[in-house]
Amino acid sequence: MTPGQRFLAARWGYVAVVLLATLTQLHFSPDLSAAAERLVRAFTPSLGWRDAIDGLRNTVLFAGLGAVWVVTSRSGNVRAEIRRATVVGLALSASVEGLQVFSPVRTASIVDVTTNTLGALAGAGAVALLISALVAAKGARSYLGVPTFLLAGAYGGATLCEALTPLFGPAALPWSAGGPLGRLGAAFHAAGPVSFDTLPLIDLLLFAPAGFVSMMLLRERGRDARWVGVAGAGAALALVAELGHGMLGFPVWWEAVLVRAAGLGLGAWTAHRGLAALTRLLRGAARARVVVLAYGGLLVLWGWRLFMPRTDVHAIADQLTLEHIVPLASLAERVDAFSALHVLQQFLLYLPLGSMLAVWPLRLRGRWAHLWPGVWLCVVIELGHILIADRTFDVTNALVGCAGLGIGWIVVRRSGFAPYGEALAPVVAR
């Protein structure tokens, strides 16, 4: 396939995923009178908490469409592609909602059309701004061959998603009136004293890299930042994120705040103490190899925590049902922020790996070239969920992870960066 054909396939592939996710099990009904009633109801929606969460999920889903549309542009006219992405998002959303008018089990809404369209606009605009920032940074000092703000922003966003909607956290509180502030009050009331028996220690390993790359970013920009300041800012963000977690209807988890703040501080301190020595010790391909392999191991940690095997044969078989194979089907019935932020988190986690492979592929040719190692890693991690307790196999995760890899790779290449060499290049003895 030519590059143009691959870009076109990526666009239509994303459209196909959206259609598959939104129109599966539509239970189409040709009853025109019922459809007319649903159409009237679509233009007079009643807004509530469920609508807010649904709008968040729609925004994230169609932001991906806008992002894919811009990065696969062949014209180079970014403003025109942003407009086209927005129009495509509007047309696709209107088509989907129009078909849902004929479904007795779906709810069409003008609000969904609005959030979908705004999501496509936001995704296209965000990628355009990212490409512009990368172009401006080309040729500047860089630890990894790509600007560290790309890695720090993506990984920091992923940890923020984890803090807002942790995978392993306290159960949601019963619904309480009073909006976000009412839920926050209930969250404080439900929070117990700090118990060292319930510390989420794995978060120490997940959040420490965020502190490390934050120090890298500041040093790369020539700022003599102190690790204590970075640690303090990280602790404040961890606290704010936990308050947001409380507003979503969960008990405030003080143990998580302590561990995450400690992880961010540990990462910042480690960078302060060892970054200069590491950059002298590891150069060129050796540095790229260590970073890519270390980040791959970090993705395994994110994907397979808490590493407890699933041994029940029936539980394993339940992971291979239709809802786990159809994109977004397993999240369709969830009315919580996790169903939206988990998708965003998965995308952000894999974007740094894609950007690194754009400038330091493992090999320049063959099966280890380009993005294939990242794709294999993403697929293997997701397949591993079948055999890991308290994890759920979902083809959506693999698709979103591969999308993050692809967009990270394309935005770096389209910004003018070229491969420096092979990360697996043999070490030359001196």
C-alpha positions as CSV (number, residue, x, y, z in Angstrom):
1,M,0.0,0.0,0.0
2,T,1.1,3.5,-0.8
3,P,1.3,6.1,2.1
4,G,-1.9,7.7,0.7
5,Q,-3.7,4.4,0.8
6,R,-2.6,3.6,4.3
7,F,-3.8,7.1,5.5
8,L,-7.1,6.6,3.8
9,A,-7.4,3.1,5.3
10,A,-6.7,4.5,8.8
11,R,-9.5,7.1,8.3
12,W,-12.1,4.7,7.1
13,G,-11.0,2.1,9.7
14,Y,-11.7,4.5,12.5
15,V,-15.1,5.4,11.0
16,A,-15.8,1.6,10.8
17,V,-14.9,1.2,14.5
18,V,-17.2,4.0,15.4
19,L,-20.1,2.6,13.4
20,L,-19.5,-0.9,14.8
21,A,-19.4,0.4,18.3
22,T,-22.5,2.6,18.1
23,L,-24.7,0.5,15.8
24,T,-24.1,-3.1,17.2
25,Q,-27.2,-4.6,18.7
26,L,-29.3,-1.7,17.4
27,H,-32.5,-3.8,17.2
28,F,-33.7,-1.8,14.2
29,S,-37.4,-1.2,14.1
30,P,-39.2,0.2,11.0
31,D,-42.1,1.6,13.0
32,L,-42.3,5.1,11.7
33,S,-44.7,6.4,14.4
34,A,-42.4,5.3,17.2
35,A,-39.4,6.7,15.3
36,A,-41.2,10.1,15.1
37,E,-41.7,10.1,18.8
38,R,-38.1,9.3,19.4
39,L,-37.0,12.1,17.0
40,V,-39.1,14.6,19.0
41,R,-37.6,13.4,22.2
42,A,-34.1,13.7,20.7
43,F,-34.6,17.4,20.4
44,T,-35.9,17.8,23.9
45,P,-33.4,15.9,26.0
46,S,-33.5,15.9,29.8
47,L,-29.9,16.5,31.0
48,G,-28.5,14.7,34.0
49,W,-25.4,12.9,35.4
50,R,-25.8,10.1,32.9
51,D,-25.8,12.6,30.0
52,A,-22.7,14.3,31.3
53,I,-20.8,11.0,31.4
54,D,-22.1,10.0,28.1
55,G,-21.1,13.3,26.6
56,L,-17.6,12.8,28.0
57,R,-17.3,9.4,26.4
58,N,-18.6,10.8,23.1
59,T,-16.1,13.6,23.2
60,V,-13.2,11.2,23.8
61,L,-14.3,8.8,21.0
62,F,-14.8,11.5,18.4
63,A,-11.6,13.3,19.5
64,G,-9.8,10.2,18.2
65,L,-11.6,10.6,14.9
66,G,-10.5,14.3,14.6
67,A,-6.9,13.4,15.5
68,V,-6.7,10.6,13.0
69,W,-8.2,12.8,10.3
70,V,-5.5,15.5,10.8
71,V,-2.5,13.2,11.0
72,T,-3.5,11.3,7.9
73,S,-3.9,14.5,5.8
74,R,-2.1,14.5,2.5
75,S,-2.8,18.2,1.7
76,G,-0.7,19.7,4.5
77,N,-3.4,22.4,4.9
78,V,-4.1,21.9,8.7
79,R,-6.8,24.5,9.0
80,A,-8.8,23.0,6.1
81,E,-8.3,19.5,7.6
82,I,-9.6,20.7,11.0
83,R,-12.8,22.0,9.3
84,R,-13.2,18.7,7.3
85,A,-12.7,16.6,10.5
86,T,-15.4,18.6,12.2
87,V,-17.8,18.3,9.3
88,V,-17.1,14.5,9.1
89,G,-17.7,14.2,12.9
90,L,-21.0,16.1,12.5
91,A,-22.1,14.0,9.5
92,L,-21.1,10.7,11.1
93,S,-22.8,11.6,14.4
94,A,-26.0,12.8,12.8
95,S,-26.1,9.6,10.8
96,V,-25.6,7.4,13.9
97,E,-28.2,9.3,15.9
98,G,-30.6,9.2,13.0
99,L,-30.4,5.4,12.8
100,Q,-30.8,5.2,16.6
101,V,-34.2,6.9,16.2
102,F,-35.3,3.5,14.7
103,S,-34.0,1.6,17.7
104,P,-36.3,0.8,20.7
105,V,-33.2,0.2,22.9
106,R,-31.1,3.3,22.0
107,T,-31.7,7.0,22.8
108,A,-31.0,9.5,20.1
109,S,-30.1,13.0,21.3
110,I,-29.1,16.3,19.8
111,V,-26.7,16.6,22.8
112,D,-24.8,13.6,21.5
113,V,-24.5,15.2,18.1
114,T,-23.1,18.3,19.7
115,T,-20.6,16.5,21.9
116,N,-19.5,14.3,19.1
117,T,-18.9,17.2,16.8
118,L,-17.0,19.2,19.5
119,G,-15.0,16.1,20.2
120,A,-13.9,15.8,16.6
121,L,-13.0,19.5,16.6
122,A,-11.1,19.2,19.8
123,G,-9.1,16.2,18.7
124,A,-8.2,17.7,15.3
125,G,-7.2,21.0,17.0
126,A,-5.1,19.3,19.6
127,V,-3.1,17.3,17.1
128,A,-2.6,20.4,15.0
129,L,-1.2,22.3,18.0
130,L,1.0,19.4,18.9
131,I,2.5,19.2,15.4
132,S,3.1,22.9,15.5
133,A,4.9,22.7,18.8
134,L,7.0,19.7,17.6
135,V,8.0,21.6,14.4
136,A,9.0,24.6,16.6
137,A,11.1,22.3,18.8
138,K,12.9,20.5,16.0
139,G,16.7,21.0,16.3
140,A,16.5,22.0,20.0
141,R,18.3,20.1,22.7
142,S,16.6,16.8,23.5
143,Y,17.5,13.9,25.8
144,L,15.6,11.3,23.7
145,G,15.6,12.6,20.1
146,V,12.1,14.0,20.5
147,P,11.0,16.9,22.7
148,T,10.4,15.6,26.3
149,F,7.2,17.6,26.6
150,L,5.6,15.0,24.3
151,L,6.4,12.2,26.7
152,A,5.9,14.1,29.9
153,G,2.5,15.4,28.7
154,A,1.2,12.0,27.6
155,Y,2.4,10.1,30.6
156,G,1.4,12.8,33.0
157,G,-2.1,12.8,31.5
158,A,-2.3,9.0,31.9
159,T,-1.4,9.2,35.6
160,L,-4.0,12.0,36.0
161,C,-6.6,9.6,34.5
162,E,-5.5,7.0,37.0
163,A,-5.8,9.4,39.9
164,L,-9.3,10.5,38.9
165,T,-10.6,7.0,38.2
166,P,-8.2,4.4,39.7
167,L,-8.5,0.8,38.4
168,F,-8.2,-0.6,41.9
169,G,-9.9,1.8,44.3
170,P,-12.8,2.0,46.8
171,A,-16.2,1.2,45.6
172,A,-18.5,4.0,44.5
173,L,-20.8,5.6,47.0
174,P,-24.6,5.4,46.7
175,W,-25.8,8.3,44.5
176,S,-26.2,11.5,46.4
177,A,-28.0,14.7,45.5
178,G,-26.3,18.1,45.5
179,G,-24.1,17.8,42.4
180,P,-20.3,17.5,42.5
181,L,-20.0,19.4,45.8
182,G,-22.6,17.2,47.4
183,R,-20.7,14.1,46.3
184,L,-17.4,15.6,47.5
185,G,-19.0,16.1,50.9
186,A,-20.2,12.5,51.0
187,A,-16.7,11.4,49.9
188,F,-15.0,13.2,52.8
189,H,-17.6,11.7,55.2
190,A,-16.9,8.2,53.9
191,A,-13.1,8.6,54.0
192,G,-11.6,6.6,56.9
193,P,-8.4,7.2,58.8
194,V,-5.1,6.5,56.9
195,S,-4.4,2.8,57.1
196,F,-0.9,1.5,56.1
197,D,-2.5,-1.9,55.4
198,T,-4.3,-0.5,52.3
199,L,-1.5,1.5,50.7
200,P,-1.6,1.1,46.9
201,L,2.1,0.5,46.7
202,I,2.0,-0.3,43.0
203,D,1.2,3.3,42.4
204,L,4.6,4.2,43.7
205,L,6.1,2.6,40.5
206,L,3.4,4.0,38.2
207,F,3.8,7.6,39.3
208,A,7.5,7.8,39.8
209,P,8.2,8.0,36.0
210,A,6.0,11.1,35.9
211,G,8.2,12.9,38.4
212,F,11.3,11.7,36.5
213,V,10.2,13.0,33.1
214,S,9.0,16.2,34.7
215,M,12.5,16.9,35.8
216,M,13.8,15.9,32.4
217,L,11.5,18.4,30.8
218,L,12.6,21.2,33.0
219,R,16.3,20.4,32.5
220,E,15.9,20.0,28.8
221,R,14.5,23.6,28.7
222,G,17.5,24.8,30.7
223,R,15.7,25.5,33.9
224,D,17.6,24.7,37.1
225,A,14.5,23.3,38.8
226,R,14.8,21.7,42.3
227,W,13.3,18.3,42.8
228,V,11.6,19.5,46.0
229,G,9.5,22.0,43.9
230,V,8.5,19.3,41.4
231,A,7.6,16.9,44.2
232,G,5.5,19.6,45.9
233,A,3.7,20.4,42.7
234,G,3.1,16.7,42.1
235,A,1.7,16.3,45.6
236,A,-0.7,19.2,45.1
237,L,-1.9,17.7,41.8
238,A,-2.4,14.3,43.5
239,L,-4.5,16.0,46.1
240,V,-6.6,17.9,43.6
241,A,-7.1,14.8,41.5
242,E,-8.3,12.9,44.6
243,L,-10.8,15.7,45.2
244,G,-12.0,15.2,41.6
245,H,-12.2,11.5,42.4
246,G,-14.5,12.4,45.3
247,M,-16.7,14.6,43.1
248,L,-17.2,11.6,40.8
249,G,-18.8,9.8,43.8
250,F,-16.0,7.8,45.4
251,P,-14.7,8.0,49.0
252,V,-11.6,10.1,49.3
253,W,-8.6,7.7,49.4
254,W,-5.9,9.4,51.5
255,E,-3.6,6.4,51.2
256,A,-3.5,6.8,47.4
257,V,-2.7,10.5,47.7
258,L,0.3,9.7,50.0
259,V,1.7,7.0,47.8
260,R,1.2,9.0,44.5
261,A,2.8,12.0,46.0
262,A,5.7,9.9,47.3
263,G,6.1,8.3,43.8
264,L,6.2,11.6,42.1
265,G,8.7,12.9,44.6
266,L,10.8,9.7,44.3
267,G,10.9,10.1,40.5
268,A,11.9,13.8,40.7
269,W,14.6,13.0,43.3
270,T,16.0,10.1,41.2
271,A,16.2,12.4,38.1
272,H,17.9,15.1,40.2
273,R,20.5,12.7,41.5
274,G,21.1,10.5,38.4
275,L,20.0,12.2,35.2
276,A,23.3,13.8,34.5
277,A,25.2,10.6,35.1
278,L,22.8,8.6,33.0
279,T,23.1,10.9,30.0
280,R,26.9,10.6,30.2
281,L,26.8,6.9,30.5
282,L,24.1,6.2,27.9
283,R,24.4,7.9,24.5
284,G,22.8,7.4,21.1
285,A,21.4,4.0,20.4
286,A,22.3,2.7,23.9
287,R,20.1,5.4,25.5
288,A,17.3,4.8,23.1
289,R,17.4,1.1,23.7
290,V,17.3,1.4,27.5
291,V,14.4,3.9,27.3
292,V,12.3,1.8,24.8
293,L,12.8,-1.4,26.8
294,A,12.2,0.3,30.1
295,Y,9.0,1.9,28.8
296,G,7.8,-1.4,27.4
297,G,8.3,-2.9,30.9
298,L,6.3,0.0,32.4
299,L,3.5,-0.7,30.0
300,V,3.5,-4.4,31.1
301,L,3.3,-3.1,34.7
302,W,0.3,-0.9,33.8
303,G,-1.4,-3.7,31.8
304,W,-0.9,-6.7,34.1
305,R,-1.1,-5.3,37.6
306,L,-1.7,-7.0,40.1
307,F,-0.2,-10.1,38.4
308,M,-2.6,-12.5,40.0
309,P,-3.4,-15.5,37.7
310,R,-7.0,-16.4,36.7
311,T,-7.3,-20.1,37.2
312,D,-11.1,-20.7,36.8
313,V,-11.7,-22.2,33.3
314,H,-15.2,-20.7,33.2
315,A,-13.9,-17.2,34.2
316,I,-11.4,-17.5,31.4
317,A,-14.1,-18.5,28.9
318,D,-16.2,-15.5,30.0
319,Q,-13.4,-13.2,28.7
320,L,-14.0,-14.3,25.1
321,T,-17.7,-13.4,24.8
322,L,-19.0,-11.0,22.1
323,E,-19.0,-7.9,24.3
324,H,-15.2,-8.3,24.8
325,I,-14.6,-8.6,21.0
326,V,-16.9,-5.8,19.7
327,P,-15.1,-2.4,20.1
328,L,-16.5,-0.4,23.0
329,A,-19.3,-2.9,23.7
330,S,-18.1,-3.7,27.2
331,L,-18.2,0.0,28.1
332,A,-21.5,0.8,26.5
333,E,-23.6,0.0,29.6
334,R,-21.3,1.8,32.1
335,V,-22.4,5.2,33.2
336,D,-19.3,6.4,34.9
337,A,-16.3,8.5,34.1
338,F,-14.0,5.4,34.1
339,S,-15.5,4.3,30.8
340,A,-14.3,7.5,29.2
341,L,-11.0,8.2,31.0
342,H,-9.8,4.6,30.7
343,V,-10.0,4.9,26.9
344,L,-8.1,8.2,27.0
345,Q,-5.5,6.7,29.4
346,Q,-4.8,3.8,27.2
347,F,-4.2,6.1,24.2
348,L,-1.9,8.4,26.2
349,L,0.1,5.5,27.6
350,Y,1.1,4.2,24.1
351,L,1.7,7.6,22.5
352,P,5.2,8.0,24.0
353,L,6.3,4.6,22.7
354,G,5.1,5.4,19.2
355,S,7.0,8.7,19.2
356,M,10.2,7.1,20.4
357,L,9.9,4.4,17.7
358,A,9.6,7.1,15.2
359,V,13.1,8.4,15.8
360,W,14.7,5.2,17.3
361,P,13.1,2.2,15.7
362,L,14.4,-1.1,17.0
363,R,15.4,-1.9,13.4
364,L,15.3,0.1,10.2
365,R,14.1,-2.9,8.2
366,G,12.4,-6.2,8.8
367,R,9.9,-7.5,11.3
368,W,11.4,-5.3,14.1
369,A,11.1,-2.1,12.1
370,H,8.6,0.8,12.4
371,L,5.7,0.3,14.9
372,W,5.5,-3.5,14.8
373,P,7.2,-4.1,18.1
374,G,4.8,-1.7,19.8
375,V,1.8,-3.3,18.2
376,W,2.9,-6.8,19.3
377,L,3.5,-5.6,22.8
378,C,0.1,-4.0,22.9
379,V,-1.7,-7.1,21.6
380,V,0.2,-9.4,24.0
381,I,-0.6,-7.3,27.0
382,E,-4.3,-7.3,26.1
383,L,-4.3,-11.0,25.5
384,G,-2.7,-11.5,28.9
385,H,-5.8,-10.0,30.5
386,I,-7.6,-13.3,29.7
387,L,-5.4,-15.0,32.3
388,I,-5.0,-12.3,34.9
389,A,-7.5,-12.0,37.7
390,D,-9.4,-8.7,38.1
391,R,-8.5,-7.6,34.6
392,T,-10.8,-7.7,31.6
393,F,-9.9,-8.6,28.1
394,D,-11.3,-6.0,25.7
395,V,-10.3,-5.6,22.0
396,T,-11.0,-1.9,22.5
397,N,-7.9,-1.5,24.6
398,A,-5.7,-3.0,21.9
399,L,-7.3,-0.8,19.2
400,V,-6.9,2.4,21.3
401,G,-3.3,1.5,22.3
402,C,-2.4,0.9,18.6
403,A,-4.1,4.3,17.8
404,G,-1.8,5.9,20.4
405,L,1.2,4.2,18.9
406,G,0.3,5.3,15.4
407,I,-0.5,8.9,16.2
408,G,2.6,9.3,18.2
409,W,4.7,7.9,15.3
410,I,3.0,10.0,12.6
411,V,3.0,13.4,14.4
412,V,6.7,13.0,15.0
413,R,7.5,12.0,11.5
414,R,5.2,14.7,10.0
415,S,6.9,17.3,12.1
416,G,10.2,16.7,10.2
417,F,11.9,14.2,12.5
418,A,13.7,11.3,10.9
419,P,15.2,8.1,12.4
420,Y,18.6,8.6,14.0
421,G,19.4,4.9,13.8
422,E,18.5,1.6,15.2
423,A,17.9,1.2,18.9
424,L,19.1,-2.3,18.7
425,A,22.3,-1.4,16.9
426,P,25.3,-3.4,18.1
427,V,27.5,-1.8,20.7
428,V,30.9,-0.8,19.1
429,A,33.8,-1.4,21.5
430,R,36.2,1.5,21.9
